[in-house]
Amino acid sequence: MIYMDNAATTRMSRTAAEVMQPYFTEAYGNPSAIYQTGRRSKEAIRKSRAVISRMLGAKQDEIFFTSGGTESDNWALTAALEAGIEKGKHMITSRIEHPAVLRTCEYLARTRGAEITYLEPDHSGMIHPEAAAAAIRSDTVLLSVMTANNEVGTIQPVAELGRLAHENGILFHTDAVQAFGHIPLDVNEMEIDLLSASGHKFSGPKGCGFLFIRKGTGLGALMRGGAQEFNRRAGTENVPGIVGMGAAAEEADAAMGQRAQYETELRDYMIRRMMEELPGTRLNGHPEHRLPNNINLQFPGLSAETALIRLDLQGICASAGSACASGSLDPSHVLLAMGCSAKAARQSVRFTISHETTQEEADCVVEAMKQIAGIQN
C-alpha cells in the first residue's frame, strides 16, 4: 500500500502505541482516585498536558482534553456564543471551514438565533484580514478561521486575524486540526483565544484531541458532572488516548523542522512532475503558503472518482477532499468557494504525504496518474 491520505488520518507512531499499552491493562486506575494507580494515571495526563501547552506557549490549565477536533470546534463555538450573549449573537467564519465549524454555525443560527457572516476566500483559498475587518459589527462575539485548510492546504494569516479580533474586543478561534504538530504555533504571538486540535492528525490515536481556552475568555463547561478537566468537561478521561497523543505531540515537536523540510521538498517534486508530465494539470491552493504535506491538483478531463478507484486498485490511497465528506456526490465546498466550477472540483485529487513517504512511492503515484490519464483519454 502507498498511503497518501495523511490529512484524513495518520499512522500512529510506534512510540505512541507503546506508551499507551500499560494504561489499558496495568495502570488502569481512574485518574480521579487517590490511590497509587489512580495517581499514576493522573500524572500521565499532566505530562501530556505539559507537552502540548509548551508547544503552544500556553499554560497547562488552558489545555482541555476532548474526543477530537469536532468536539473541540463544537465546544469553542457554542460556548463563545453563550459567553458573549449580552454583547450580541453575531459570529464570523469562512466558507472553507471544516464541517465541524460550518454545521455548528448552522445549528447555532437555527436554534440560538446566531447571525453568521461567511468570509469568501480568494482563488488560492486565502482569507484576507481586510474582509474580516469589513464584516465586524458592534454585536460580533467571535471570529473563527482555520489555521490551514484540510483540502487545499492553504495556511491562513492567523496572527493578523487574531490581532484584528482583539483590537475589536472579539474572541478569536482557530481550527488547527491540520496544522498542530506540523507547523509552529504560538497562541500568544498569534493572539489566539481558542484552538482546536486532534491527535490522529499528527500520528497520535483517534478519539482524542484538545481545546485550548485562554484564561479570562469566560467560556463555560462543555459537559456537566464530575470535576474532570478543571470542571469544564465532566467524565472519566481517556487516559491511554491522552498519553498516546502527548507522546506523538512530543515526537512531532522535536522533528517538526526536519519533517517539514523533507515533506516540502517531496511535495514540490510531486507537483512539478505532475504538472510537467500530465498536460493541463493545475494546482489548487496557495503555491507557497501551504502545508508541507499537501498536494491538491486538478486533472482536466479526468474524473476524480475514476482516478481514486483506479489508484485504489493499485494499492494507492488518496482522496477528493475532506474525509468527513467521503461518499458525497457533491463537489468540494472549499473548491467551489475558491471559484472553481463544479466540473473542475470533480476533477481534483488530494494527495497528502508524510515524513514516512518515500520518493520511490511518489514516483509510483505519478506514473500511476499518467497511466490513468492515458486510459481515461
N, C-alpha and C positions, 0 to 999 in steps of 0.2 A: 504494500500500500504506500502511495505517495500522498501525504496529508498536507493539503494547502487550504485549510479552513480554520485557521487558528483564531480568527475573530469570533467564530461560533463557540469554540471551546479549545482548550489546550490539553496536552497530555500532562498528567500530574507528575511533578518531579519525583525522582526516587527518594530524595531526602524527605519530602513532604509525606509521601506514603509511609516511609519507615517510622517517622516520629509520631505519626498518628496511631500506629498499632497498639502501643501499651494502653492507650486511653479507651480502647474497646473492651479489653479483656483483663487488664491488670489494675491500672489506675483509673477505675471506672467510677470513683466516688463522685457524688453530687458536689459541685463547687461551692454550694451554699452551706454544706455541712461543716461542723467544727472539728471532726476527727481527721487523722493524718491523710487518708487517701482523698478526702474531700479538699483538704488544704492543698494537696499536690495538684489537683485539677484547677483550683483557683489560681495558683501560682503560674501554671502553664498558660492560662488565659491572660494573666497580667503580662507575661513575657511577650506574647503575640501582640498585645495592645501597645506595648512599649516599642516594638519594631515598627509597627505601622505609624504610630504617632511621630516617631523620629523621622521617618521617610517624608512625612508631610509638614514637618515643622510645627506639629500640633501638640497639645497637652494630652496626656493619657486619658483623662476623664472627658475628653472631647470625641473619643472614638467609641462607637456603639456597634456591637456585632449584630448582624441580621442574617437572613437566609439568602441574601444575594442582592444584586443591583436593582431588580424590580421592586423588592420590598423597600429598599433604601430610597428609591425615587418616589414611591408612593408616600412614604413617611414624610420626606422632605417637603413635598408639595402640599400635602394635606395639612400638615402641622404649621407650615408657613402661612397658609391662608387663615387658619384658626388664630394664630398668634397676632396677625395684623388686622383682624376683623374690625377693630374700631377705626382704623385708618381707611380701609376700603376692601374691595374684593377684586381688584384688577391685577392680573398676572401677565407677564410677558415671557414667551418662549419662542422657539423657532419651528419652522416647517419640517426640519430634518432631524428632529429628536427621535430617540428610540420610542417604540410604542409604550414602554413603561411610563414615559413622561406624557406623551400625547394623549393616551387613553385616560390617564389620571386627570389631565386637564379637562377632557370631555366630561368625565364623571363629576368633577367639581363644578363645572358650568351647569350641568344638568340638575345636580342635587343640592348644591350650596349657593347657587346664584353667582358663581365666579364669572368675571368677564376676562376673556383670554385674547391677547393680541399675539398673532403669529408672525414672527420676522421671516422675511424671504432671504434665502441665500443668493450669492452671485453664482455665475456659471461654474465656479470652481468649488462650490459648497461652502464658501466663507460667509460668516455672519458679521456684518460690519457694525462697529460701535455706534456710528452715526445713525444707523437705522434704529438701534435700541434707544438711543437718546431721544429720537423723534417720537417714540412710542410711549415714553414715560409720562404718567399723569399724576395728579396730586393724590389719587387714591391707589396708586400702584404699590403693591406689597412685596412682590417677588420678581426677579429676573432669573430665568433658568435657561442656560445654554450649555450644551455638552462640550467637554474638553476636546474630544476628537470624534469624528463621525465613524460609526461602526461599518458603514458600507463603502464609502469612498476614501476614508482615512484623513480627510482634511482636519488640520489642527486649528482650533479657533483662537482668537486673540483674548484669551481668558483674563489675563491681567488687566487689560483695558476695560473689559466688560465689568469686572469686579470693582475697579476704581469708579467707573461710571455709576454703578449701583450705589456705592457707598456715598458718593457725592450728593446723591439724591435721597439718601435715607432709606434705601431699599435693600432687602436681603438678596444675596446672590447665591444661587445653587448651580453646581455643575455636575453633570453625569460623567464621571471619569472612568467608567467601566472599561473602555478600550484603552485608556491612557495610563492608569495606575500600574506601576511596575514596568512600564515600557519607556516612558519619558519622565524627566524630573518634574515634580510638582511641589510647590510650597504654598500652603494656604494663606500665609501672611503676606508674602511678596505678591501673590495673585489676588489678594483681598477676597478670598472665598469664605462664605459663611457655612455652606453646606456642600458636602462632596460625597457622591455615591461610588462604590466600587464592588467588584465581585471576584472571589478567589479563583474561580475556574478560568478566568481570562489571563492569569499570569502563572499558570502551572500549579495552582492550588486545587483543592477539592470543590466539587459542585455543591450547591446548597449552603454556601457560606459567603457572606460579604460583610460590608460595614458601611456606616454613615458617619461622616464627620459632622459634628454640630458645634459651631463656635459658641463658647460661653457668652451668655448675655443675649442670645437671639430670642429667648423666650419660648422656644418650641416645646410643646407638650409631649406626653408619652405616646408611644405607638400602641402598646397593649398594656392593660392594667391587670394586676395580680400581685406577684411577688416583687421583691426589691432588686431583681437582677438588672444588670446594665444601668446602675446608678438610678434605679427607679423609673427608667424610661422605656424599657422593653421587658415586660414580665415573661417568665418561662425559663425552664432549665436550659442553660447554654449548651450549644453543640460543641462540646469540648474537643473531640477529635478533629472536627472541621476547623475550628479556630486555631488549633495547634498546627494543622497542616497548612492553613492559609498563612500563618505567621512565618513558617519555615520557607514557604515559597516566596513570600514577600522579601524576606531577608536575602535569599539567593538572587532574586531579581534586582534588588538594590545593589548588591555587590558587583553584579556583572552587567549592569544596565548600559554603561557606556560601550563596552566591548560588544555586547549583543546588538545594540542599536547600529553601530558602525558596520558590523557584518551583515545585518539584515538590510540596511540601506543599500549597500553595495550589491547584494544579490537581487534586491528589489529592482534597482535601476538596470541591472543586467537583463533581467527578465523582460522588463518594459521595453528596453531598447531592442532586444531580439524580436519580440512580438510585433513591435511597430515597424521594424525593418523587413521582417520576413513574411508578415501577413498584411498585405497592402490594404490601406484604408482603416487599419486599427487605430482607435482613438483612446486617450487616457481620460478617465473620469476622476474628478477631484483635483485638488491643487497640486501642481507639479513639484513644488518644493515644501510647502508647509503641510506635510502629510506624515502619517505614522510610518515608522521604518519598515513595517512588515506588510503594508497594504498595496495591492496591485488590483485596480479595478479598470477593466478595459472593455470598450465597445467594439464588437466584431460585426461590421455591417454585412448584412446578407446571411448571418449565421444566428439561428435561434439559440438563445442561452439554454433553454430547456433541452434541446437536442444535444448541445455541446456537453452539458452536465451528465446526461445519460451515457453518452459515448465515453466521456472521461471516466465515469464510474466503472464501465465495462473493462477499462484498462487499469483499474485499481487506483484512480486519481480522485481525490476528494477536493471539491471546490464548491462554490455557491453562486447564487444570483443576487444575493443581498442578505438581509438580516435572517438569522436562523429562526427568529421568532415569527417570521412570516413565511416559513417554508410550507409548501403545499398550496400557497395562494397563487391564483392565476393573475392577480393584479400586478401591474408593473410597479417597480420600486417608487415609493412616495418620495424618497430622497432625490433620485434622479429626475423625477417629474418636477420637483420643486426647484431643481437646478436649471430647468429649462429644456431638458431632454424630452423628445417626443415619446409617446408610449411605445412606439416601434423601436426606437433607439434603446429605451430602457430594457426592453425584452431581448436585446442583443448584447447585453452587458454581463460579464462574468467577473466575479471577485475571487482572487487568489490571495490568501493571507498566509505568509510564511512564518517561520520561527528561527531561533538560533540553531535549531537542530536540522533545518532544511539544508541539503547539500546542493552544490552546483550541478552535480550529475542529475539530481531529481529535477532541478529547474530546467535543464536541457531536455529531459524526458517529457516534461509538460509542454514545453514549446513545440517539440516535434509532434506530440500528440495533437495539439491545437492545429498545427499545419495540416496534419493528416485529416482531421475532422473538417477543417475548412475546405479541403480539397474534395472530400466526399460530398459535402453539402453543395458545393458549387457544381 
